[in-house]
Amino acid sequence: MEQTPKHNTESMKRANEISIYKLMTLGVLVSVLGVFLRFAGDNTTLSIVSWAILFIGAFIACKGVFKILAA
């Protein structure tokens, strides 16, 4: 007996929301900006700001992942 996959469950609908993927894309782009700034110059202030931007981007991307997992 073959089981048919259930693609219309509530968790699948939530995982396929476009807004979640936009949030994760925004997080990745902000993280890429932070990495670029990290290697752009050799200034202490720029280094600290770039690390902060990198962690903010990673936090945004993780927030999108946890929304998919409904945690």
PDB file of N, H, CA, C and O in Angstrom:
ATOM      1  N   MET A   1       0.843  -1.172   0.000  1.00  0.00           N
ATOM      2  CA  MET A   1       0.000   0.000   0.000  1.00  0.00           C
ATOM      3  C   MET A   1       0.892   1.240   0.000  1.00  0.00           C
ATOM      4  O   MET A   1       1.733   1.403   0.884  1.00  0.00           O
ATOM      5  N   GLU A   2       0.712   2.091  -0.968  1.00  0.00           N
ATOM      6  H   GLU A   2       0.028   1.958  -1.686  1.00  0.00           H
ATOM      7  CA  GLU A   2       1.541   3.281  -1.124  1.00  0.00           C
ATOM      8  C   GLU A   2       0.877   4.475  -0.443  1.00  0.00           C
ATOM      9  O   GLU A   2      -0.311   4.737  -0.631  1.00  0.00           O
ATOM     10  N   GLN A   3       1.664   5.184   0.341  1.00  0.00           N
ATOM     11  H   GLN A   3       2.629   4.971   0.493  1.00  0.00           H
ATOM     12  CA  GLN A   3       1.142   6.361   1.019  1.00  0.00           C
ATOM     13  C   GLN A   3       1.383   7.588   0.155  1.00  0.00           C
ATOM     14  O   GLN A   3       2.466   7.767  -0.402  1.00  0.00           O
ATOM     15  N   THR A   4       0.371   8.422   0.052  1.00  0.00           N
ATOM     16  H   THR A   4      -0.508   8.276   0.505  1.00  0.00           H
ATOM     17  CA  THR A   4       0.526   9.659  -0.708  1.00  0.00           C
ATOM     18  C   THR A   4       1.025  10.749   0.214  1.00  0.00           C
ATOM     19  O   THR A   4       0.547  10.863   1.342  1.00  0.00           O
ATOM     20  N   PRO A   5       1.980  11.557  -0.238  1.00  0.00           N
ATOM     21  CA  PRO A   5       2.497  12.639   0.618  1.00  0.00           C
ATOM     22  C   PRO A   5       1.442  13.723   0.814  1.00  0.00           C
ATOM     23  O   PRO A   5       0.659  14.027  -0.086  1.00  0.00           O
ATOM     24  N   LYS A   6       1.447  14.285   1.990  1.00  0.00           N
ATOM     25  H   LYS A   6       2.083  14.038   2.721  1.00  0.00           H
ATOM     26  CA  LYS A   6       0.498  15.348   2.314  1.00  0.00           C
ATOM     27  C   LYS A   6       1.192  16.692   2.136  1.00  0.00           C
ATOM     28  O   LYS A   6       1.946  17.131   3.005  1.00  0.00           O
ATOM     29  N   HIS A   7       0.933  17.344   1.002  1.00  0.00           N
ATOM     30  H   HIS A   7       0.321  16.988   0.296  1.00  0.00           H
ATOM     31  CA  HIS A   7       1.602  18.600   0.694  1.00  0.00           C
ATOM     32  C   HIS A   7       0.778  19.814   1.117  1.00  0.00           C
ATOM     33  O   HIS A   7       1.259  20.942   1.009  1.00  0.00           O
ATOM     34  N   ASN A   8      -0.412  19.616   1.580  1.00  0.00           N
ATOM     35  H   ASN A   8      -0.802  18.700   1.667  1.00  0.00           H
ATOM     36  CA  ASN A   8      -1.259  20.749   1.937  1.00  0.00           C
ATOM     37  C   ASN A   8      -1.404  20.912   3.438  1.00  0.00           C
ATOM     38  O   ASN A   8      -2.386  21.485   3.910  1.00  0.00           O
ATOM     39  N   THR A   9      -0.449  20.422   4.181  1.00  0.00           N
ATOM     40  H   THR A   9       0.350  19.957   3.797  1.00  0.00           H
ATOM     41  CA  THR A   9      -0.524  20.582   5.628  1.00  0.00           C
ATOM     42  C   THR A   9      -0.210  22.018   6.009  1.00  0.00           C
ATOM     43  O   THR A   9       0.344  22.777   5.214  1.00  0.00           O
ATOM     44  N   GLU A  10      -0.562  22.375   7.212  1.00  0.00           N
ATOM     45  H   GLU A  10      -1.011  21.759   7.858  1.00  0.00           H
ATOM     46  CA  GLU A  10      -0.345  23.746   7.699  1.00  0.00           C
ATOM     47  C   GLU A  10       1.136  24.092   7.736  1.00  0.00           C
ATOM     48  O   GLU A  10       1.509  25.220   7.413  1.00  0.00           O
ATOM     49  N   SER A  11       1.983  23.153   8.121  1.00  0.00           N
ATOM     50  H   SER A  11       1.681  22.237   8.384  1.00  0.00           H
ATOM     51  CA  SER A  11       3.422  23.438   8.183  1.00  0.00           C
ATOM     52  C   SER A  11       4.011  23.642   6.786  1.00  0.00           C
ATOM     53  O   SER A  11       4.914  24.460   6.613  1.00  0.00           O
ATOM     54  N   MET A  12       3.516  22.915   5.796  1.00  0.00           N
ATOM     55  H   MET A  12       2.783  22.251   5.936  1.00  0.00           H
ATOM     56  CA  MET A  12       4.008  23.089   4.423  1.00  0.00           C
ATOM     57  C   MET A  12       3.568  24.440   3.857  1.00  0.00           C
ATOM     58  O   MET A  12       4.325  25.091   3.138  1.00  0.00           O
ATOM     59  N   LYS A  13       2.362  24.851   4.179  1.00  0.00           N
ATOM     60  H   LYS A  13       1.747  24.321   4.764  1.00  0.00           H
ATOM     61  CA  LYS A  13       1.886  26.158   3.712  1.00  0.00           C
ATOM     62  C   LYS A  13       2.712  27.275   4.330  1.00  0.00           C
ATOM     63  O   LYS A  13       3.069  28.242   3.656  1.00  0.00           O
ATOM     64  N   ARG A  14       3.015  27.134   5.628  1.00  0.00           N
ATOM     65  H   ARG A  14       2.725  26.349   6.175  1.00  0.00           H
ATOM     66  CA  ARG A  14       3.810  28.148   6.313  1.00  0.00           C
ATOM     67  C   ARG A  14       5.238  28.165   5.767  1.00  0.00           C
ATOM     68  O   ARG A  14       5.836  29.232   5.628  1.00  0.00           O
ATOM     69  N   ALA A  15       5.782  26.998   5.459  1.00  0.00           N
ATOM     70  H   ALA A  15       5.297  26.131   5.572  1.00  0.00           H
ATOM     71  CA  ALA A  15       7.155  26.922   4.952  1.00  0.00           C
ATOM     72  C   ALA A  15       7.274  27.497   3.542  1.00  0.00           C
ATOM     73  O   ALA A  15       8.370  27.876   3.128  1.00  0.00           O
ATOM     74  N   ASN A  16       6.188  27.568   2.807  1.00  0.00           N
ATOM     75  H   ASN A  16       5.298  27.260   3.143  1.00  0.00           H
ATOM     76  CA  ASN A  16       6.230  28.071   1.444  1.00  0.00           C
ATOM     77  C   ASN A  16       5.816  29.530   1.324  1.00  0.00           C
ATOM     78  O   ASN A  16       5.610  30.016   0.212  1.00  0.00           O
ATOM     79  N   GLU A  17       5.693  30.232   2.429  1.00  0.00           N
ATOM     80  H   GLU A  17       5.861  29.837   3.332  1.00  0.00           H
ATOM     81  CA  GLU A  17       5.342  31.657   2.367  1.00  0.00           C
ATOM     82  C   GLU A  17       6.509  32.445   1.774  1.00  0.00           C
ATOM     83  O   GLU A  17       7.668  32.243   2.137  1.00  0.00           O
ATOM     84  N   ILE A  18       6.178  33.333   0.867  1.00  0.00           N
ATOM     85  H   ILE A  18       5.236  33.497   0.572  1.00  0.00           H
ATOM     86  CA  ILE A  18       7.195  34.133   0.181  1.00  0.00           C
ATOM     87  C   ILE A  18       7.887  35.085   1.150  1.00  0.00           C
ATOM     88  O   ILE A  18       9.077  35.362   0.997  1.00  0.00           O
ATOM     89  N   SER A  19       7.170  35.584   2.132  1.00  0.00           N
ATOM     90  H   SER A  19       6.203  35.359   2.257  1.00  0.00           H
ATOM     91  CA  SER A  19       7.751  36.556   3.060  1.00  0.00           C
ATOM     92  C   SER A  19       8.907  35.961   3.856  1.00  0.00           C
ATOM     93  O   SER A  19       9.850  36.672   4.202  1.00  0.00           O
ATOM     94  N   ILE A  20       8.843  34.676   4.146  1.00  0.00           N
ATOM     95  H   ILE A  20       8.077  34.098   3.866  1.00  0.00           H
ATOM     96  CA  ILE A  20       9.937  34.034   4.883  1.00  0.00           C
ATOM     97  C   ILE A  20      11.200  33.997   4.025  1.00  0.00           C
ATOM     98  O   ILE A  20      12.301  34.247   4.515  1.00  0.00           O
ATOM     99  N   TYR A  21      11.032  33.688   2.755  1.00  0.00           N
ATOM    100  H   TYR A  21      10.137  33.485   2.357  1.00  0.00           H
ATOM    101  CA  TYR A  21      12.196  33.616   1.878  1.00  0.00           C
ATOM    102  C   TYR A  21      12.756  35.006   1.572  1.00  0.00           C
ATOM    103  O   TYR A  21      13.957  35.158   1.354  1.00  0.00           O
ATOM    104  N   LYS A  22      11.899  36.001   1.557  1.00  0.00           N
ATOM    105  H   LYS A  22      10.923  35.877   1.734  1.00  0.00           H
ATOM    106  CA  LYS A  22      12.388  37.377   1.414  1.00  0.00           C
ATOM    107  C   LYS A  22      13.207  37.765   2.640  1.00  0.00           C
ATOM    108  O   LYS A  22      14.244  38.417   2.513  1.00  0.00           O
ATOM    109  N   LEU A  23      12.747  37.368   3.824  1.00  0.00           N
ATOM    110  H   LEU A  23      11.904  36.839   3.926  1.00  0.00           H
ATOM    111  CA  LEU A  23      13.472  37.664   5.057  1.00  0.00           C
ATOM    112  C   LEU A  23      14.833  36.977   5.069  1.00  0.00           C
ATOM    113  O   LEU A  23      15.832  37.584   5.457  1.00  0.00           O
ATOM    114  N   MET A  24      14.877  35.716   4.647  1.00  0.00           N
ATOM    115  H   MET A  24      14.066  35.223   4.332  1.00  0.00           H
ATOM    116  CA  MET A  24      16.154  35.002   4.610  1.00  0.00           C
ATOM    117  C   MET A  24      17.097  35.598   3.570  1.00  0.00           C
ATOM    118  O   MET A  24      18.303  35.680   3.803  1.00  0.00           O
ATOM    119  N   THR A  25      16.557  36.013   2.422  1.00  0.00           N
ATOM    120  H   THR A  25      15.578  35.946   2.233  1.00  0.00           H
ATOM    121  CA  THR A  25      17.390  36.648   1.398  1.00  0.00           C
ATOM    122  C   THR A  25      17.955  37.963   1.902  1.00  0.00           C
ATOM    123  O   THR A  25      19.124  38.269   1.668  1.00  0.00           O
ATOM    124  N   LEU A  26      17.133  38.744   2.592  1.00  0.00           N
ATOM    125  H   LEU A  26      16.183  38.496   2.781  1.00  0.00           H
ATOM    126  CA  LEU A  26      17.605  39.990   3.186  1.00  0.00           C
ATOM    127  C   LEU A  26      18.728  39.719   4.185  1.00  0.00           C
ATOM    128  O   LEU A  26      19.729  40.435   4.204  1.00  0.00           O
ATOM    129  N   GLY A  27      18.566  38.703   5.001  1.00  0.00           N
ATOM    130  H   GLY A  27      17.753  38.122   4.986  1.00  0.00           H
ATOM    131  CA  GLY A  27      19.600  38.349   5.969  1.00  0.00           C
ATOM    132  C   GLY A  27      20.905  37.952   5.308  1.00  0.00           C
ATOM    133  O   GLY A  27      21.981  38.327   5.775  1.00  0.00           O
ATOM    134  N   VAL A  28      20.817  37.194   4.224  1.00  0.00           N
ATOM    135  H   VAL A  28      19.944  36.889   3.845  1.00  0.00           H
ATOM    136  CA  VAL A  28      22.029  36.781   3.507  1.00  0.00           C
ATOM    137  C   VAL A  28      22.706  37.987   2.863  1.00  0.00           C
ATOM    138  O   VAL A  28      23.931  38.105   2.901  1.00  0.00           O
ATOM    139  N   LEU A  29      21.915  38.882   2.270  1.00  0.00           N
ATOM    140  H   LEU A  29      20.920  38.786   2.238  1.00  0.00           H
ATOM    141  CA  LEU A  29      22.503  40.069   1.636  1.00  0.00           C
ATOM    142  C   LEU A  29      23.170  40.983   2.659  1.00  0.00           C
ATOM    143  O   LEU A  29      24.246  41.520   2.397  1.00  0.00           O
ATOM    144  N   VAL A  30      22.548  41.164   3.812  1.00  0.00           N
ATOM    145  H   VAL A  30      21.674  40.728   4.025  1.00  0.00           H
ATOM    146  CA  VAL A  30      23.161  41.982   4.867  1.00  0.00           C
ATOM    147  C   VAL A  30      24.441  41.323   5.359  1.00  0.00           C
ATOM    148  O   VAL A  30      25.424  42.010   5.635  1.00  0.00           O
ATOM    149  N   SER A  31      24.439  40.002   5.471  1.00  0.00           N
ATOM    150  H   SER A  31      23.641  39.444   5.247  1.00  0.00           H
ATOM    151  CA  SER A  31      25.645  39.289   5.897  1.00  0.00           C
ATOM    152  C   SER A  31      26.763  39.430   4.876  1.00  0.00           C
ATOM    153  O   SER A  31      27.924  39.604   5.247  1.00  0.00           O
ATOM    154  N   VAL A  32      26.425  39.359   3.600  1.00  0.00           N
ATOM    155  H   VAL A  32      25.482  39.218   3.299  1.00  0.00           H
ATOM    156  CA  VAL A  32      27.433  39.530   2.548  1.00  0.00           C
ATOM    157  C   VAL A  32      28.020  40.936   2.617  1.00  0.00           C
ATOM    158  O   VAL A  32      29.226  41.114   2.445  1.00  0.00           O
ATOM    159  N   LEU A  33      27.187  41.922   2.864  1.00  0.00           N
ATOM    160  H   LEU A  33      26.207  41.778   3.003  1.00  0.00           H
ATOM    161  CA  LEU A  33      27.683  43.292   3.030  1.00  0.00           C
ATOM    162  C   LEU A  33      28.646  43.370   4.210  1.00  0.00           C
ATOM    163  O   LEU A  33      29.687  44.021   4.119  1.00  0.00           O
ATOM    164  N   GLY A  34      28.306  42.713   5.312  1.00  0.00           N
ATOM    165  H   GLY A  34      27.460  42.185   5.385  1.00  0.00           H
ATOM    166  CA  GLY A  34      29.196  42.707   6.472  1.00  0.00           C
ATOM    167  C   GLY A  34      30.527  42.043   6.177  1.00  0.00           C
ATOM    168  O   GLY A  34      31.571  42.520   6.622  1.00  0.00           O
ATOM    169  N   VAL A  35      30.501  40.945   5.429  1.00  0.00           N
ATOM    170  H   VAL A  35      29.653  40.558   5.068  1.00  0.00           H
ATOM    171  CA  VAL A  35      31.750  40.263   5.059  1.00  0.00           C
ATOM    172  C   VAL A  35      32.576  41.145   4.133  1.00  0.00           C
ATOM    173  O   VAL A  35      33.794  41.233   4.284  1.00  0.00           O
ATOM    174  N   PHE A  36      31.922  41.799   3.175  1.00  0.00           N
ATOM    175  H   PHE A  36      30.932  41.727   3.053  1.00  0.00           H
ATOM    176  CA  PHE A  36      32.651  42.681   2.267  1.00  0.00           C
ATOM    177  C   PHE A  36      33.323  43.813   3.041  1.00  0.00           C
ATOM    178  O   PHE A  36      34.497  44.112   2.821  1.00  0.00           O
ATOM    179  N   LEU A  37      32.576  44.438   3.947  1.00  0.00           N
ATOM    180  H   LEU A  37      31.623  44.195   4.126  1.00  0.00           H
ATOM    181  CA  LEU A  37      33.158  45.531   4.724  1.00  0.00           C
ATOM    182  C   LEU A  37      34.275  45.040   5.641  1.00  0.00           C
ATOM    183  O   LEU A  37      35.203  45.786   5.954  1.00  0.00           O
ATOM    184  N   ARG A  38      34.181  43.791   6.065  1.00  0.00           N
ATOM    185  H   ARG A  38      33.427  43.185   5.811  1.00  0.00           H
ATOM    186  CA  ARG A  38      35.203  43.230   6.943  1.00  0.00           C
ATOM    187  C   ARG A  38      36.551  43.218   6.249  1.00  0.00           C
ATOM    188  O   ARG A  38      37.580  43.448   6.884  1.00  0.00           O
ATOM    189  N   PHE A  39      36.555  42.952   4.952  1.00  0.00           N
ATOM    190  H   PHE A  39      35.719  42.765   4.436  1.00  0.00           H
ATOM    191  CA  PHE A  39      37.813  42.869   4.216  1.00  0.00           C
ATOM    192  C   PHE A  39      38.088  44.104   3.366  1.00  0.00           C
ATOM    193  O   PHE A  39      39.075  44.137   2.631  1.00  0.00           O
ATOM    194  N   ALA A  40      37.232  45.116   3.454  1.00  0.00           N
ATOM    195  H   ALA A  40      36.431  45.089   4.051  1.00  0.00           H
ATOM    196  CA  ALA A  40      37.390  46.308   2.620  1.00  0.00           C
ATOM    197  C   ALA A  40      38.509  47.220   3.109  1.00  0.00           C
ATOM    198  O   ALA A  40      39.203  47.843   2.306  1.00  0.00           O
ATOM    199  N   GLY A  41      38.680  47.296   4.396  1.00  0.00           N
ATOM    200  H   GLY A  41      38.117  46.790   5.049  1.00  0.00           H
ATOM    201  CA  GLY A  41      39.701  48.202   4.903  1.00  0.00           C
ATOM    202  C   GLY A  41      40.313  47.695   6.188  1.00  0.00           C
ATOM    203  O   GLY A  41      39.858  46.709   6.768  1.00  0.00           O
ATOM    204  N   ASP A  42      41.354  48.387   6.624  1.00  0.00           N
ATOM    205  H   ASP A  42      41.723  49.187   6.153  1.00  0.00           H
ATOM    206  CA  ASP A  42      42.054  47.986   7.835  1.00  0.00           C
ATOM    207  C   ASP A  42      41.902  49.076   8.880  1.00  0.00           C
ATOM    208  O   ASP A  42      42.876  49.693   9.312  1.00  0.00           O
ATOM    209  N   ASN A  43      40.666  49.297   9.274  1.00  0.00           N
ATOM    210  H   ASN A  43      39.874  48.796   8.924  1.00  0.00           H
ATOM    211  CA  ASN A  43      40.347  50.320  10.254  1.00  0.00           C
ATOM    212  C   ASN A  43      39.599  49.644  11.397  1.00  0.00           C
ATOM    213  O   ASN A  43      38.723  48.813  11.158  1.00  0.00           O
ATOM    214  N   THR A  44      39.934  49.988  12.625  1.00  0.00           N
ATOM    215  H   THR A  44      40.646  50.663  12.819  1.00  0.00           H
ATOM    216  CA  THR A  44      39.307  49.348  13.776  1.00  0.00           C
ATOM    217  C   THR A  44      37.814  49.634  13.827  1.00  0.00           C
ATOM    218  O   THR A  44      37.019  48.732  14.092  1.00  0.00           O
ATOM    219  N   THR A  45      37.432  50.860  13.582  1.00  0.00           N
ATOM    220  H   THR A  45      38.078  51.593  13.367  1.00  0.00           H
ATOM    221  CA  THR A  45      36.011  51.220  13.619  1.00  0.00           C
ATOM    222  C   THR A  45      35.248  50.489  12.521  1.00  0.00           C
ATOM    223  O   THR A  45      34.168  49.955  12.773  1.00  0.00           O
ATOM    224  N   LEU A  46      35.785  50.459  11.325  1.00  0.00           N
ATOM    225  H   LEU A  46      36.663  50.893  11.120  1.00  0.00           H
ATOM    226  CA  LEU A  46      35.142  49.753  10.220  1.00  0.00           C
ATOM    227  C   LEU A  46      35.041  48.264  10.514  1.00  0.00           C
ATOM    228  O   LEU A  46      34.050  47.627  10.158  1.00  0.00           O
ATOM    229  N   SER A  47      36.042  47.713  11.149  1.00  0.00           N
ATOM    230  H   SER A  47      36.848  48.231  11.438  1.00  0.00           H
ATOM    231  CA  SER A  47      36.035  46.302  11.493  1.00  0.00           C
ATOM    232  C   SER A  47      34.912  45.990  12.489  1.00  0.00           C
ATOM    233  O   SER A  47      34.192  45.005  12.328  1.00  0.00           O
ATOM    234  N   ILE A  48      34.769  46.820  13.503  1.00  0.00           N
ATOM    235  H   ILE A  48      35.354  47.621  13.634  1.00  0.00           H
ATOM    236  CA  ILE A  48      33.719  46.603  14.504  1.00  0.00           C
ATOM    237  C   ILE A  48      32.334  46.751  13.885  1.00  0.00           C
ATOM    238  O   ILE A  48      31.439  45.954  14.167  1.00  0.00           O
ATOM    239  N   VAL A  49      32.154  47.763  13.046  1.00  0.00           N
ATOM    240  H   VAL A  49      32.881  48.411  12.817  1.00  0.00           H
ATOM    241  CA  VAL A  49      30.866  47.975  12.381  1.00  0.00           C
ATOM    242  C   VAL A  49      30.551  46.814  11.445  1.00  0.00           C
ATOM    243  O   VAL A  49      29.407  46.365  11.371  1.00  0.00           O
ATOM    244  N   SER A  50      31.562  46.330  10.733  1.00  0.00           N
ATOM    245  H   SER A  50      32.491  46.695  10.793  1.00  0.00           H
ATOM    246  CA  SER A  50      31.329  45.227   9.799  1.00  0.00           C
ATOM    247  C   SER A  50      30.965  43.945  10.539  1.00  0.00           C
ATOM    248  O   SER A  50      30.113  43.188  10.074  1.00  0.00           O
ATOM    249  N   TRP A  51      31.593  43.690  11.680  1.00  0.00           N
ATOM    250  H   TRP A  51      32.285  44.305  12.058  1.00  0.00           H
ATOM    251  CA  TRP A  51      31.218  42.522  12.479  1.00  0.00           C
ATOM    252  C   TRP A  51      29.780  42.643  12.972  1.00  0.00           C
ATOM    253  O   TRP A  51      29.037  41.662  12.982  1.00  0.00           O
ATOM    254  N   ALA A  52      29.393  43.840  13.377  1.00  0.00           N
ATOM    255  H   ALA A  52      29.996  44.637  13.369  1.00  0.00           H
ATOM    256  CA  ALA A  52      28.020  44.050  13.842  1.00  0.00           C
ATOM    257  C   ALA A  52      27.025  43.813  12.705  1.00  0.00           C
ATOM    258  O   ALA A  52      25.993  43.174  12.909  1.00  0.00           O
ATOM    259  N   ILE A  53      27.328  44.324  11.514  1.00  0.00           N
ATOM    260  H   ILE A  53      28.166  44.844  11.349  1.00  0.00           H
ATOM    261  CA  ILE A  53      26.448  44.119  10.359  1.00  0.00           C
ATOM    262  C   ILE A  53      26.369  42.636  10.010  1.00  0.00           C
ATOM    263  O   ILE A  53      25.295  42.132   9.682  1.00  0.00           O
ATOM    264  N   LEU A  54      27.485  41.945  10.076  1.00  0.00           N
ATOM    265  H   LEU A  54      28.358  42.354  10.342  1.00  0.00           H
ATOM    266  CA  LEU A  54      27.514  40.518   9.788  1.00  0.00           C
ATOM    267  C   LEU A  54      26.625  39.740  10.757  1.00  0.00           C
ATOM    268  O   LEU A  54      25.859  38.874  10.334  1.00  0.00           O
ATOM    269  N   PHE A  55      26.720  40.040  12.041  1.00  0.00           N
ATOM    270  H   PHE A  55      27.343  40.744  12.385  1.00  0.00           H
ATOM    271  CA  PHE A  55      25.914  39.323  13.025  1.00  0.00           C
ATOM    272  C   PHE A  55      24.433  39.681  12.915  1.00  0.00           C
ATOM    273  O   PHE A  55      23.576  38.827  13.139  1.00  0.00           O
ATOM    274  N   ILE A  56      24.128  40.911  12.580  1.00  0.00           N
ATOM    275  H   ILE A  56      24.824  41.605  12.398  1.00  0.00           H
ATOM    276  CA  ILE A  56      22.730  41.293  12.368  1.00  0.00           C
ATOM    277  C   ILE A  56      22.151  40.524  11.181  1.00  0.00           C
ATOM    278  O   ILE A  56      21.027  40.026  11.250  1.00  0.00           O
ATOM    279  N   GLY A  57      22.913  40.428  10.100  1.00  0.00           N
ATOM    280  H   GLY A  57      23.826  40.833  10.044  1.00  0.00           H
ATOM    281  CA  GLY A  57      22.468  39.663   8.936  1.00  0.00           C
ATOM    282  C   GLY A  57      22.273  38.191   9.253  1.00  0.00           C
ATOM    283  O   GLY A  57      21.301  37.581   8.808  1.00  0.00           O
ATOM    284  N   ALA A  58      23.182  37.622  10.014  1.00  0.00           N
ATOM    285  H   ALA A  58      23.972  38.117  10.376  1.00  0.00           H
ATOM    286  CA  ALA A  58      23.050  36.213  10.398  1.00  0.00           C
ATOM    287  C   ALA A  58      21.828  36.014  11.287  1.00  0.00           C
ATOM    288  O   ALA A  58      21.131  35.006  11.168  1.00  0.00           O
ATOM    289  N   PHE A  59      21.566  36.963  12.173  1.00  0.00           N
ATOM    290  H   PHE A  59      22.132  37.781  12.270  1.00  0.00           H
ATOM    291  CA  PHE A  59      20.390  36.883  13.038  1.00  0.00           C
ATOM    292  C   PHE A  59      19.106  36.940  12.216  1.00  0.00           C
ATOM    293  O   PHE A  59      18.167  36.190  12.483  1.00  0.00           O
ATOM    294  N   ILE A  60      19.057  37.819  11.226  1.00  0.00           N
ATOM    295  H   ILE A  60      19.820  38.429  11.010  1.00  0.00           H
ATOM    296  CA  ILE A  60      17.874  37.942  10.368  1.00  0.00           C
ATOM    297  C   ILE A  60      17.654  36.643   9.589  1.00  0.00           C
ATOM    298  O   ILE A  60      16.523  36.169   9.485  1.00  0.00           O
ATOM    299  N   ALA A  61      18.719  36.072   9.046  1.00  0.00           N
ATOM    300  H   ALA A  61      19.638  36.458   9.130  1.00  0.00           H
ATOM    301  CA  ALA A  61      18.592  34.834   8.288  1.00  0.00           C
ATOM    302  C   ALA A  61      18.135  33.679   9.186  1.00  0.00           C
ATOM    303  O   ALA A  61      17.293  32.875   8.784  1.00  0.00           O
ATOM    304  N   CYS A  62      18.681  33.599  10.380  1.00  0.00           N
ATOM    305  H   CYS A  62      19.365  34.252  10.706  1.00  0.00           H
ATOM    306  CA  CYS A  62      18.261  32.549  11.322  1.00  0.00           C
ATOM    307  C   CYS A  62      16.816  32.733  11.755  1.00  0.00           C
ATOM    308  O   CYS A  62      16.102  31.757  11.986  1.00  0.00           O
ATOM    309  N   LYS A  63      16.389  33.969  11.865  1.00  0.00           N
ATOM    310  H   LYS A  63      16.969  34.762  11.677  1.00  0.00           H
ATOM    311  CA  LYS A  63      14.993  34.250  12.217  1.00  0.00           C
ATOM    312  C   LYS A  63      14.063  33.679  11.148  1.00  0.00           C
ATOM    313  O   LYS A  63      13.019  33.116  11.475  1.00  0.00           O
ATOM    314  N   GLY A  64      14.432  33.817   9.881  1.00  0.00           N
ATOM    315  H   GLY A  64      15.281  34.274   9.615  1.00  0.00           H
ATOM    316  CA  GLY A  64      13.639  33.241   8.797  1.00  0.00           C
ATOM    317  C   GLY A  64      13.603  31.730   8.855  1.00  0.00           C
ATOM    318  O   GLY A  64      12.558  31.123   8.620  1.00  0.00           O
ATOM    319  N   VAL A  65      14.728  31.116   9.164  1.00  0.00           N
ATOM    320  H   VAL A  65      15.577  31.609   9.355  1.00  0.00           H
ATOM    321  CA  VAL A  65      14.786  29.651   9.268  1.00  0.00           C
ATOM    322  C   VAL A  65      13.903  29.174  10.417  1.00  0.00           C
ATOM    323  O   VAL A  65      13.184  28.186  10.271  1.00  0.00           O
ATOM    324  N   PHE A  66      13.948  29.858  11.550  1.00  0.00           N
ATOM    325  H   PHE A  66      14.532  30.661  11.669  1.00  0.00           H
ATOM    326  CA  PHE A  66      13.133  29.441  12.679  1.00  0.00           C
ATOM    327  C   PHE A  66      11.643  29.683  12.437  1.00  0.00           C
ATOM    328  O   PHE A  66      10.800  29.006  13.026  1.00  0.00           O
ATOM    329  N   LYS A  67      11.317  30.650  11.572  1.00  0.00           N
ATOM    330  H   LYS A  67      12.002  31.201  11.094  1.00  0.00           H
ATOM    331  CA  LYS A  67       9.909  30.836  11.202  1.00  0.00           C
ATOM    332  C   LYS A  67       9.424  29.631  10.394  1.00  0.00           C
ATOM    333  O   LYS A  67       8.283  29.197  10.556  1.00  0.00           O
ATOM    334  N   ILE A  68      10.271  29.097   9.537  1.00  0.00           N
ATOM    335  H   ILE A  68      11.197  29.450   9.406  1.00  0.00           H
ATOM    336  CA  ILE A  68       9.893  27.915   8.783  1.00  0.00           C
ATOM    337  C   ILE A  68       9.679  26.738   9.727  1.00  0.00           C
ATOM    338  O   ILE A  68       8.739  25.959   9.564  1.00  0.00           O
ATOM    339  N   LEU A  69      10.551  26.621  10.703  1.00  0.00           N
ATOM    340  H   LEU A  69      11.314  27.254  10.835  1.00  0.00           H
ATOM    341  CA  LEU A  69      10.435  25.517  11.655  1.00  0.00           C
ATOM    342  C   LEU A  69       9.347  25.748  12.693  1.00  0.00           C
ATOM    343  O   LEU A  69       9.007  24.844  13.458  1.00  0.00           O
ATOM    344  N   ALA A  70       8.800  26.964  12.719  1.00  0.00           N
ATOM    345  H   ALA A  70       9.075  27.698  12.098  1.00  0.00           H
ATOM    346  CA  ALA A  70       7.747  27.350  13.675  1.00  0.00           C
ATOM    347  C   ALA A  70       8.210  27.202  15.108  1.00  0.00           C
ATOM    348  O   ALA A  70       7.462  26.748  15.974  1.00  0.00           O
ATOM    349  N   ALA A  71       9.446  27.588  15.348  1.00  0.00           N
ATOM    350  H   ALA A  71      10.054  27.956  14.645  1.00  0.00           H
ATOM    351  CA  ALA A  71       9.974  27.517  16.702  1.00  0.00           C
ATOM    352  C   ALA A  71       9.732  28.809  17.441  1.00  0.00           C
ATOM    353  O   ALA A  71      10.112  28.935  18.605  1.00  0.00           O
TER     354      ALA A  71
END
